[in-house]
Amino acid sequence: MLVLLLFLSITLVSFPQIEMVKAEGTIYIRSDGSVEGTDKIQQDGNVYTFTDDIFDPIVVQRDNIVVDGAGYLLQGVGGGMGIHGITGVSIDDRSNVTVKNIQTKNFFYSIRLRNSSNNTIYGNKIIENHFGIDVSDSSFNIISGNTLTSNNASINIYHSAYNVVSGNTITNNNDYTISISGSFNIISGNTLTSNNAFCIYLHGSSNNTIFGNNITNNERGITSYESSGNMISHNNLINNQKYQIHLRDANATWDDGYPSGGNYWSDYKGTDNDGDAIGDTPYVIDENNTDNYPLMVPIKIFDAGTWEWIPFNVNVVSNSTVSGFSFNPESALIRFNIDGEDGTTGFCRVTIPKDLLTAEDSWTVLVDGASITPTVNEDASNTYLYFTYNYSTKTVEIIGTDAIQEFPSWAILPLLLVATSVAVICKKRLPKNQSNQQKPFISGD
């Protein structure tokens, strides 16, 4: 007994610096606007801001509010990936709730939406949870600009439609990275790197749009089970280890027709003899799935701005390093920098939405101030400019005549989501050999 007491005394003296995380209960943001269960959330009208780290789960019971973590930590007490069923931020039967700037850790569910619509989950850091962001039976929500690291599973869209998952960075997850079981969702512009299992996982899903994602150095690329009618294009699939794509009882559309093109596949072995940045032979996945117009190099998608709820992108397919993108609607000007090894030839294929910028007669393309005549192709929605140049660091300027006009004020997000999904899925594709394509002009400058 004396030995035991002596051991306990030594232990208490030796480790005084250990601080236990103490949970006090559940925090509620009540329907009347009051906060119950903590003094670490400050209310200012409809904005609820953290003033310190919090170690209790939060339940939101009020619509039309912003929960701003201000960079503070929201941590569960279970350690590891949380206690089963405990959720960091619960949003049930709610609308128009924004959750932003929270660092969450050690929950079973970090942020969970159920039967909720028109909510935004933005700019959060979600680390070491069992599930990152879980959305079930919900619609018209936006999950954007979050960083998810070392979770078991990151983003789950279950029995849900018309949600947008965009611009998130996800690394080092152990199970699926983005899982979709639903319809008419948009998964775009996400960076998915070094994840240890399924990257994008479609199951029992239809009519979703998967575009503009960077899927690089993961164990698996895209997996689709018992799913159909999904549009999967303009993604970069690079060096995914077990497979780039795996299908079972599934089919999808893998390209956006010509000249828009399909995806970039790092294991594609085709050539581009006609110089349009699109492979001359298809990328065959199986007998029911083919990317007819695989891209020759990775695609880069730049944000040109948002007008009346509608976001516009300019896409660049280039063997150059592209940086410093900008769009000035007042000058009808697109500008970006290109960089490559001196003495070699570079190329760019720039996709410009017609609703963003057009040229009445002809386009002006300047590379370091020198005029270049591009190859011009068009479809109903976009103009495609292809041009080449000799390498070094240069500035490209593309000048049109008519830039974007204001849209009617009744343009709202739900209509955008429906229109985008239907337009992308139903777009009529033009065969490559039917285009009025011209041979590119090769600059000697």
C-alpha positions, -999 to +999 in steps of 0.1 A: +000+000+000+029+024+009+045+017-025+013+024-043+009+058-025+045+067-032+040+059-070+008+080-071+026+109-054+055+108-079+031+106-108+011+137-097+043+157-091+059+146-124+030+155-147+015+187-134+014+201-170-012+177-183-045+195-188-077+175-193-103+187-218-135+192-199-169+190-214-198+206-196-227+196-218-245+206-251-246+242-263-279+254-279-286+283-302-323+284-295-351+294-319-356+327-299-319+336-306-306+329-271-274+309-265-276+283-238-247+263-223-217+286-228-204+321-224-179+316-253-203+326-281-210+362-286-243+372-303-245+403-325-279+402-342-280+371-364-242+365-361-229+342-334-191+344-329-167+322-309-146+341-284-126+311-272-120+274-279-151+253-271-152+216-260-189+209-262-212+200-292-234+228-306-271+223-317-285+250-340-323+255-336-326+289-354-328+298-391-311+327-409-280+329-388-242+329-391-221+308-368-185+322-370-158+302-353-133+331-358-106+305-361-112+290-327-112+252-320-144+232-315-132+199-300-149+167-289-139+149-257-137+114-270-102+116-284-092+100-317-122+103-340-148+110-314-175+092-294-201+074-316-230+097-325-216+129-311-217+158-335-197+190-334-224+212-351-259+198-356-282+215-381-315+197-383-346+210-401-329+244-406-325+268-435-301+297-443-275+288-417-239+296-424-211+278-405-176+292-411-141+296-397-143+268-372-115+243-366-132+211-356-115+180-341-123+146-325-160+143-332-179+114-347-196+139-370-179+172-374-207+191-390-240+174-398-270+186-418-303+167-418-335+177-436-321+211-442-318+235-471-300+266-483-272+264-458-235+272-463-205+254-448-175+276-456-139+280-447-137+255-419-107+233-409-119+198-402-093+175-386-093+140-372-130+133-371-148+101-380-170+119-405-162+154-417-193+170-432-224+148-434-254+159-454-286+137-455-321+143-469-311+179-477-310+202-507-296+235-521-267+236-496-232+249-504-200+232-490-171+253-501-136+263-493-131+239-464-099+220-455-104+184-444-074+165-432-069+131-416-105+122-411-119+087-416-144+100-442-147+136-453-178+147-472-210+125-474-240+135-495-267+110-488-302+109-503-298+146-512-301+167-543-291+201-557-261+206-534-228+221-544-194+208-531-167+231-544-133+244-537-125+221-508-091+207-501-091+171-488-060+151-478-049+120-459-084+105-453-088+068-446-121+060-462-141+078-489-132+114-496-164+126-512-193+101-513-225+108-532-258+090-530-283+114-547-291+134-578-284+168-594-255+176-571-224+195-584-189+185-573-164+210-587-130+225-582-120+203-553-084+193-546-082+157-535-046+145-527-029+116-509-061+100-496-059+064-486-091+048-501-120+059-523-116+095-536-149+103-553-174+076-547-208+075-565-233+048-554-270+047-564-266+081-579-278+098-611-275+132-629-247+146-608-220+168-623-184+161-614-161+186-631-129+206-625-116+185-597-079+177-591-076+140-581-040+133-576-018+106-559-047+089-541-051+052-536-082+052-558-096+078-582-133+077-591-155+048-581-191+044-594-215+016-583-250+012-596-251+048-609-260+063-643-265+095-661-237+114-643-215+139-662-178+136-653-156+159-673-127+184-671-112+166-641-075+159-637-068+123-627-031+120-620-012+090-607-039+074-586-024+041-574-048+012-576-070+027-604-080+060-620-116+048-624-135+017-613-171+010-624-197-017-615-231-016-630-225+021-639-223+044-668-216+081-672-208+108-698-170+114-697-166+143-720-184+175-729-182+170-766-159+187-791-142+211-788-148+214-750-132+180-743-132+155-715-108+147-686-070+146-683-058+110-676-021+107-666-021+072-681-034+082-715-010+072-743-026+090-773-012+118-794-024+151-807-014+154-843-038+182-852-028+205-824-060+212-805-050+200-770-073+170-773-062+134-779-068+120-814-080+087-799-105+080-771-097+070-736-116+037-732-128+028-697-150-002-706-175-012-733-201+013-720-179+041-709-155+062-730-139+096-728-140+105-765-120+137-762-093+132-735-072+163-727-035+161-735-024+181-704-041+190-671-068+216-672-067+247-651-099+264-641-099+300-630-126+320-613-135+350-634-161+363-610-198+360-600-226+381-614-262+378-600-254+345-583-239+330-614-202+321-612-181+322-644-149+302-650-122+305-677-105+272-684-069+269-697-054+237-711-017+244-714+017+227-711+029+259-694+027+270-658-002+294-657-005+320-630-017+355-622-051+351-639-074+381-639-105+393-658-114+430-662-150+434-676-146+471-681-117+465-705-131+432-718-096+418-709-084+384-697-047+384-686-025+357-672+012+347-671+028+316-687+062+301-679+082+272-693+117+261-703+134+285-727+138+273-762+108+250-763+073+255-777+043+261-754+006+261-762-027+273-746-063+264-753-084+290-735-122+284-730-142+316-726-179+315-718-199+336-743-220+351-715-187+364-700-168+378-730-172+379-768-155+395-798-176+412-824-153+405-854-120+390-842-101+383-810-069+401-801-043+379-785-011+394-773+019+375-759+043+399-743+027+426-764+032+407-797+000+399-817-008+362-823-035+348-845-053+321-826-073+291-839-109+299-830-136+272-824-171+277-809-200+259-795-233+272-782-218+282-749-181+289-753-154+302-775-121+282-777-089+300-785-058+279-793-024+295-798+013+286-795+045+305-785+082+300-777+089+295-741+101+319-714+081+339-689+055+358-707+022+377-702-009+367-723-036+392-729-069+382-746-091+412-756-127+410-767-153+437-774-183+428-753-181+418-716-207+405-693-239+425-686-259+424-655-284+395-652-320+399-640-324+401-602-346+371-602-317+348-610-313+327-579-292+297-568-317+269-571-325+278-607-287+280-614-282+245-600-310+230-621-300+248-653-263+239-649-270+202-643-295+199-672-274+219-696-242+199-689-259+165-690-280+172-721-256+191-742-254+179-778-219+169-786-202+177-819-179+151-835-143+162-836-140+157-874-171+180-880-156+211-865-144+240-887-111+238-871-081+257-885-045+248-881-028+268-854-005+297-861+029+290-846+046+322-834+083+326-840+085+352-813 
